[in-house]
């Protein structure tokens, strides 16, 4: 695995996902974090299969507890 060549703390959430997709062999990835009792999520994909996976995952997460989750 290649080492990271720049500090990750300077990346936005979307840039973290973009770098993750580039560095690892995956079709899609999600980043979910909690801030002030609200969960936020971001998804990124590199092909149609990854897009479907991300969208399906977010649909399932929203069903679990739609009152607590805000997916952007």
Secondary structure, DSSP 4 states (H G I P E B T S, - for coil): -PPP-S-GGGS-HHHHHHHHHHHS--SEEEEEEEETTEEEEEEEESSHHHHHHHHHHHHHHHHH-TTTEEE-
